[in-house]
């Protein structure tokens, strides 16, 4: 099958050719004809499957076939969970619409709103947005959604994970009741199916890969190691393998910062990205990683969602995710576009339960290795003691907080008013 056989216009085919694509991916072959037929679609597609073009190309074709209205109201709305993904989706729309008269723009939080408001005032056909900023600008009357013909929820599962369910429902209430709806998700959880039932009209189900399977060309390996030796092991693997582009996942923001600092001390250039980093810092870190100035990018799941890094050779799970589906999202960063990739997971004793859940989800047993000098010695007693120590430290922290006077009632004999003045 070719892109031309999908019925796309010459202008879109020219843009596709310029980007170097020759054959549509599985999700594109299935989704594009359905969207062109104006059907609602519920699509399961993993990261790296070409899903963005799977909805961008037919949307542009639909809009291109209609006369452009004088004030260019928003006719296609794409919602994404993160700023990074929003920017990348809009870039794809911009690339594919290069030889058309269509306009697109993107709005998201973490940056000034005025340039975004000005772009909206100039008129756009396609708007890519994160839910929070869209509602903010709508409340300011900076954007109207009354002419939206097509709604896309991209990475809908992640939007629900991030707590956007209420915002999504608010946005749905602002849209015309008669419209086309497209929902793209890496997994079909109960929550996703419930959301789909609420706003999709007789949707066609599209699955580009079997549910919850991982990409075939990714070599997946587990290294069993004690928790306190994980940093030493990751330094050894990166240094001895002379790896130049490695995406490492941690469970927490603090963990990402701490690991990045330790890698820097080991003379391995590194940067951390997570929700507490400014948009500018995240953009610089990603640019440095893509340009080869930064060898290791340490990220949390939410911050890494939507990162577009072509031909990424290595992904390392410094810590396994406690949500099994996130494992699929993580390793989907490598092995893209038919290239091979390697996904390594450093698993300590307290994570064995997470590992079993992941293996059950993907339907395969992962190859486990133990390296010399990194043989695990932890026992369940060690794990329980570490958990107990964490609880003791937490209790001590709360106790210190109480002793500093937070929430303390005024002493007897002193009026509340005088205490407050002081």
C-alpha positions in Angstrom: 0.0 0.0 0.0 1.2 3.5 -0.8 0.2 6.9 0.6 -1.3 7.8 -2.8 -3.6 4.8 -2.7 -5.0 6.1 0.6 -6.5 9.0 -1.5 -4.4 11.8 -0.1 -4.0 15.1 -2.0 -1.0 16.0 -4.1 -0.1 18.7 -1.6 0.0 16.2 1.3 1.9 13.6 -0.8 4.5 16.2 -1.6 4.9 17.0 2.1 5.1 13.2 2.9 7.8 12.7 0.3 9.8 15.7 1.6 9.8 14.0 5.1 11.2 10.9 3.4 8.3 8.5 4.1 7.4 6.0 1.4 5.1 3.4 2.9 2.3 4.1 5.4 2.6 2.3 8.8 0.0 -0.2 10.0 -1.9 2.4 12.1 -1.8 4.8 9.1 -3.2 2.2 6.7 -6.1 1.4 9.0 -6.9 4.8 10.5 -6.6 7.2 7.5 -9.4 5.7 5.3 -11.8 5.5 8.3 -11.1 9.1 9.3 -11.6 10.3 5.7 -15.0 8.5 5.8 -15.8 10.8 8.8 -16.2 7.9 11.2 -15.4 8.1 14.9 -12.3 6.0 15.7 -11.0 4.3 18.8 -7.4 3.5 18.1 -4.8 1.6 20.0 -1.3 2.5 18.9 2.1 2.5 20.7 4.6 5.2 20.7 6.6 5.2 17.5 3.9 3.6 15.4 3.3 6.7 13.3 -0.1 7.5 14.9 0.3 11.3 14.7 0.4 11.1 10.9 -2.4 8.6 11.2 -4.8 11.4 12.2 -2.9 14.5 11.0 -3.0 13.6 7.3 -6.7 12.8 7.0 -7.6 15.8 9.1 -5.7 18.1 6.8 -7.3 16.4 3.8 -10.8 17.0 5.3 -10.0 20.6 6.0 -8.4 21.2 2.7 -11.5 20.0 0.9 -13.6 22.6 2.5 -13.5 26.4 1.8 -11.4 28.4 4.3 -13.7 30.6 6.3 -13.0 34.4 6.6 -12.0 34.5 10.3 -10.4 31.0 10.3 -12.2 29.6 13.4 -10.7 26.5 15.0 -12.1 23.5 13.0 -9.9 20.7 14.4 -8.9 20.4 18.0 -6.2 18.0 19.2 -5.8 17.5 23.0 -2.5 16.1 24.4 -1.3 15.5 28.0 2.0 17.3 27.9 3.7 20.4 26.5 6.4 18.4 24.7 3.9 16.2 23.0 1.7 19.2 22.0 4.7 20.9 20.4 5.7 17.8 18.5 2.2 17.1 17.2 1.8 20.8 16.0 5.2 20.5 14.3 3.9 17.5 12.4 0.8 19.4 11.3 3.0 22.2 10.2 5.2 19.9 8.2 2.4 18.1 6.5 0.4 21.3 5.7 3.5 23.1 4.2 2.0 23.0 0.6 -1.5 23.9 1.7 -3.1 27.1 2.9 -4.0 25.7 6.2 -2.8 27.1 9.5 -2.1 25.4 12.9 -0.8 26.6 16.2 -0.2 25.1 19.7 -1.0 26.3 23.2 0.3 24.9 26.5 1.1 26.1 30.0 4.5 26.9 31.5 5.1 29.8 29.0 3.6 33.2 28.5 0.1 33.2 27.0 0.3 36.5 25.0 2.1 35.0 21.9 -0.4 32.1 21.9 -3.4 34.6 22.1 -2.0 36.6 19.2 -1.7 33.5 17.1 -5.3 32.6 17.8 -6.4 36.1 16.9 -4.8 35.7 13.5 -7.0 32.6 12.9 -6.1 28.9 12.9 -7.6 25.9 11.3 -5.9 23.3 13.6 -5.3 23.9 17.3 -3.1 21.6 19.4 -3.5 22.1 23.1 -3.1 20.8 26.6 -6.3 20.8 28.5 -5.4 23.3 31.3 -4.2 26.1 29.0 -7.1 25.6 26.6 -9.6 26.1 29.4 -7.7 29.2 30.7 -7.7 30.9 27.3 -11.3 29.9 26.7 -12.2 31.6 30.0 -10.4 34.7 28.8 -12.4 34.6 25.6 -9.2 34.2 23.7 -10.4 31.1 21.8 -13.7 29.9 20.5 -14.5 26.2 20.1 -18.0 26.7 18.6 -16.9 25.7 15.0 -14.8 22.6 15.9 -15.6 19.8 13.5 -13.1 17.2 14.6 -11.8 16.4 18.1 -8.7 14.2 18.7 -7.7 12.9 22.1 -4.0 11.9 21.7 -2.5 9.6 24.3 -5.8 9.6 26.2 -4.6 7.0 28.7 -1.9 9.4 29.9 -4.3 12.3 30.1 -6.5 10.2 32.5 -3.4 9.1 34.4 -2.5 12.8 34.9 -5.9 13.7 36.3 -7.3 15.5 33.2 -10.7 13.6 33.2 -12.6 16.6 34.6 -10.9 19.1 32.3 -11.7 16.8 29.3 -15.4 16.7 30.3 -15.4 20.5 30.6 -13.9 20.9 27.1 -16.4 18.4 25.6 -19.2 20.6 27.0 -17.9 23.5 25.0 -17.8 21.7 21.6 -20.6 21.4 19.1 -22.6 18.2 19.6 -22.2 17.3 15.9 -18.6 16.5 15.3 -16.1 13.7 14.5 -14.2 12.2 17.4 -10.9 10.3 17.4 -9.4 8.7 20.5 -5.8 7.4 20.4 -4.4 5.5 23.3 -1.5 3.1 23.9 -3.8 0.8 26.0 -7.5 0.1 26.3 -8.0 0.3 30.1 -11.5 0.2 31.7 -11.2 4.0 32.2 -10.4 4.5 28.5 -13.4 2.4 27.4 -15.6 4.3 29.8 -14.5 7.6 28.3 -14.9 6.3 24.8 -18.5 5.3 25.6 -19.3 8.8 26.8 -18.4 10.7 23.7 -17.6 8.4 20.7 -20.5 7.7 18.3 -20.5 4.1 17.0 -16.7 4.1 16.8 -14.6 1.8 14.7 -12.0 0.0 16.7 -8.4 0.1 15.3 -5.5 -1.9 16.7 -2.1 -1.5 15.0 -0.5 -4.1 17.3 -1.9 -6.7 19.6 -3.0 -5.2 22.9 -0.2 -4.6 25.4 2.5 -6.2 23.3 6.0 -4.7 23.1 7.8 -3.8 19.9 9.3 -6.9 18.3 12.7 -5.3 17.4 13.5 -4.3 21.0 15.9 -6.6 22.8 14.7 -6.6 26.4 17.0 -7.7 29.3 16.6 -7.7 33.1 19.7 -7.2 35.3 19.1 -8.4 38.9 21.0 -6.1 41.3 20.8 -4.8 44.8 19.2 -1.3 45.0 22.4 0.3 46.4 24.5 -0.9 43.4 22.2 0.3 40.7 24.1 3.6 40.1 27.4 1.8 39.8 25.9 -0.8 37.4 24.4 1.9 35.1 27.7 3.7 35.0 29.5 0.5 34.1 27.1 -0.4 31.3 27.1 3.1 29.8 30.9 3.5 30.1 32.0 0.1 28.9 29.5 0.0 26.1 30.5 3.5 25.1 26.8 4.3 24.7 26.2 7.8 23.4 22.4 8.2 23.6 20.6 6.7 26.6 17.2 7.5 28.0 16.9 6.5 31.6 13.7 6.3 33.6 13.2 6.9 37.3 10.1 6.8 39.4 10.5 10.2 41.0 11.6 13.7 40.2 14.1 13.6 43.2 15.5 10.3 41.9 16.0 11.7 38.4 18.0 14.7 39.8 20.1 12.5 42.1 21.0 10.0 39.4 21.8 12.8 36.9 24.2 14.4 39.4 25.9 11.0 40.0 26.4 10.4 36.3 27.9 13.8 35.9 30.4 13.0 38.7 31.3 9.9 36.8 32.1 12.1 33.7 29.0 11.0 31.9 27.2 14.1 30.5 23.6 14.0 31.8 20.4 16.0 32.2 17.2 15.4 34.1 13.7 16.3 32.9 10.6 16.2 35.0 7.6 18.3 36.0 9.5 20.7 38.3 11.8 21.8 35.5 10.9 24.9 33.6 9.8 24.6 30.0 13.1 26.2 28.9 15.2 23.8 30.9 13.4 20.8 29.5 13.7 22.1 25.9 17.4 22.7 26.3 18.0 19.3 27.9 16.2 17.6 25.0 18.0 19.6 22.4 21.4 18.8 24.0 20.4 15.1 24.0 19.4 15.1 20.4 22.5 16.9 19.3 24.8 14.5 21.2 26.0 17.0 23.7 24.2 15.1 26.5 24.8 11.3 26.6 22.1 10.5 29.1 18.6 11.9 29.6 17.1 11.0 32.9 13.3 11.3 33.0 10.1 10.6 34.8 7.3 8.9 33.0 5.1 12.0 32.6 8.0 14.2 31.5 9.1 11.7 28.9 5.6 11.2 27.4 5.6 12.4 23.8 9.4 12.8 23.5 10.2 12.3 19.8 13.8 11.0 19.6 14.5 9.2 16.3 16.7 6.1 16.3 17.1 6.0 20.1 19.3 2.9 20.7 19.1 2.5 24.5 16.4 2.7 27.2 17.2 1.8 30.8 14.6 1.4 33.5 16.7 2.5 36.6 13.5 1.6 38.5 10.6 -0.4 37.2 7.3 1.5 36.9 4.6 0.5 39.5 2.1 0.7 36.6 2.8 -2.1 34.2 1.5 -0.3 31.1 4.2 2.4 31.7 6.8 -0.3 30.9 5.3 -0.5 27.4 5.4 3.3 27.0 9.0 3.5 28.2 10.6 0.9 26.0 8.5 2.1 23.0 11.0 5.0 22.9 13.5 2.7 21.2 13.1 0.4 18.2 11.2 3.0 16.3 10.5 3.1 12.5 11.8 -0.5 12.0 15.2 0.2 13.8 16.4 -2.2 16.5 16.7 -1.1 20.1 17.8 -2.2 23.5 15.8 -1.9 26.7 17.4 -2.8 30.0 15.8 -3.0 33.4 17.7 -2.9 36.7 15.6 -4.9 39.1 16.1 -5.1 42.9 14.4 -7.5 45.2 11.6 -5.1 46.2 10.7 -4.8 42.5 10.2 -8.4 41.7 6.5 -8.1 42.1 6.4 -5.3 39.5 8.5 -7.4 37.1 6.0 -10.3 37.4 3.1 -7.9 36.6 5.0 -6.6 33.6 5.7 -10.1 32.3 2.1 -11.0 32.7 1.0 -7.9 30.8 3.3 -8.4 27.8 2.9 -12.2 27.8 6.5 -13.2 28.0 9.3 -14.0 30.4 12.1 -11.5 30.3 15.7 -12.7 30.1 17.5 -12.1 33.4 21.2 -11.6 33.9 23.5 -11.2 36.8 26.9 -9.5 36.3 30.1 -10.3 38.1 30.7 -8.0 41.1 27.0 -7.1 41.1 25.5 -10.3 42.4 22.4 -9.5 44.5 22.7 -10.2 48.2 19.5 -8.5 49.4 17.0 -10.5 51.4 13.4 -9.9 52.1 14.4 -9.0 55.7 16.6 -6.2 54.2 13.7 -4.9 52.1 11.4 -4.9 55.1 13.9 -3.1 57.2 14.5 -0.5 54.5 10.7 0.1 54.3 10.5 0.4 58.1 13.4 2.9 58.2 11.6 5.0 55.6 8.5 5.0 57.8 10.6 6.0 60.8 12.2 8.9 59.0 8.8 10.1 57.7 7.4 10.0 61.2 10.4 11.8 62.6 10.0 14.5 59.9 6.3 15.0 60.8 7.2 15.1 64.5 9.8 17.9 63.8 7.2 19.8 61.9 4.8 19.7 64.8 7.5 20.8 67.2 8.3 23.9 65.2 4.9 25.2 66.1 2.9 24.6 63.0 -0.7 24.4 63.9 0.1 25.2 67.5 -2.7 26.9 69.5 -1.8 30.2 71.3 -0.5 29.8 74.8 -2.9 30.4 77.7 -3.1 34.0 78.9 -2.2 35.4 75.4 -4.9 36.6 73.1 -5.1 35.2 69.6 -5.1 38.8 68.2 -1.8 39.7 69.9 -0.3 36.4 68.8 -1.3 37.0 65.2 0.1 40.5 65.2 3.5 39.2 66.2 
